[in-house]
Amino acid sequence: MITAFALLLASVLFIIGIKLLASPKTARPGNRVAGLGMMIALLAALPQLHDSHGAGVSLWKWALILAGIALGLVVGAAGAYKVKMTAMPQMVALFNGAGGGAAALVAAIEFAHVTSASSLTFVISMLCAAMIGAVSLSGSIIAFFKLEGHFDKPVTYPAQQLLNGALFVISLLLALAMAAGSHSMVLMVLFLLIALALGVLMVMPIGGADMPVVISLLNSFTGLAVAADGFAIENVAMIIAGTLVGSSGTILTLAMCKAMNRPVTNVLFSAFGQTGAAGAAATATGSVKSVPADEAALLLGMAGRVVIVPGYGLAVAQAQHQVRQLSDELAKKGVEVSFAIHPVAGRMPGHMNVLLAEADVPYDQLIEMETINPEMDRVDVCLVIGANDVVNPAAREDKSSPIYGMPIIEAEKAATVIVMKRSMGKGFAGIENALFLRDNCRMLFGDAKASLQELVTLVKTG
Ligand code: NAP
């Protein structure tokens, strides 16, 4: 009774936690509430432990369990404290892979207890958890390595889909054999190995920069695997937590694909980034006009309204504190400053929100793309910092562009656009940007952090 109540309480805390995570203002308490729920679920599971004969757990097994919990707590907390903001997707990949692996292990261990009296639902739930969990484990590990810069290009080879399809069919046949009553652990191990191979083969052909979408998808896989485990071992907290993770991961995956105007199938099967994308600005006319920092500072200081568009380069330069200082200095001069946030700016969902929150930029200064776009033609200066694809007008104007149809921040509508980046280098999509050649656009070349520092000093003393 107490256990059932504790699991219910944990589930309610998960739901409240995820609701609070929906806004940057309440995200921190949301994380704590969900963490408390996880702790309660963990403690509630301990009295239920028993060995395979239903007897209590021996002392040394208790020691092993507690050591495992302590190790998990220490590694998790140390990893989360130490990780750099730009390495967050890698950490999520590892944590997610560990979750998928755990779900697959639980399923495999439970499979050892299957008898002819076991219900079909029980067996099917375990098989689903084993398959999806193992795919998530190996897929997340490959995603981690890709994000770390290994296997830079998508790895493709002939008959790739055919091989994946064949492996999937073999695993289905194995699952059918096990569901039909063959309870051999050899089959289960083979089944797990094929699932692990499928995870690797599924992620290898996907471009490194698409990894955040893949991680979000694998995250939803892990959620489903945990929910399936929950059905098998009749743990309501696992069913609810797994379903929450599964559905939120799916929603996030779809939202990211929508913001990039690419279907999920395109992310999974197009090997985006393998070949140099078509030069969208091949037909664009105009010239690159650079602007010295003192002139840029003058333009900013004299503006009535400035909109800053942050992008991946701001995160690379780790210039979030300098951009906050610039915004503060401009505000002191009476300039109205806001930040235009594109949903897929950077390399992970909410990347810009997290980055700017780190520098304590007030939330009400962050404006969503849909809200800012209708106001862009009333903006005096649009300051684009390390952003490229998310302000590329080819997305609206050039039907041959690979990013055609992707919603963008309409920076070009501002009276003056100042773009801060190191060179004429391309962004994630690998295409030219016609914005940089527009008459109203000026390029301030250099590392974003150094340039911003210079601008802060110039605006302050100007
Ligand atoms: P982007 O198109 O990748 O462009 C980033 C720009 O930053 C580059 O052109 C680079 O130019 C500049 N840069 C790099 N380091 C810099 C530094 N130290 N200082 C100044 N500039 C620097 O970035 P974005 O506009 O943010 O667009 C994000 C892209 O990622 C989109 O195509 C999106 O679809 C994709 N994506 C996003 C997510 C997500 O979840 N957010 C997931 C998957 C894919 P230089 O080399 O010339 O400096």
Boltz pocket constraint, residues with backbone or C-beta under 6 A from the ligand:
constraints:
  - pocket:
      binder: B
      contacts: [[A, 209], [A, 210], [A, 211], [A, 212], [A, 213], [A, 256], [A, 260], [A, 310], [A, 311], [A, 312], [A, 313], [A, 314], [A, 316], [A, 317], [A, 343], [A, 344], [A, 345], [A, 346], [A, 347], [A, 348], [A, 349], [A, 350], [A, 351], [A, 385], [A, 386], [A, 387], [A, 388], [A, 389], [A, 390], [A, 391], [A, 420], [A, 421], [A, 422], [A, 423], [A, 424], [A, 425], [A, 426], [A, 427], [A, 428], [A, 429], [A, 446], [A, 447], [A, 448], [A, 449]]
      max_distance: 6.0
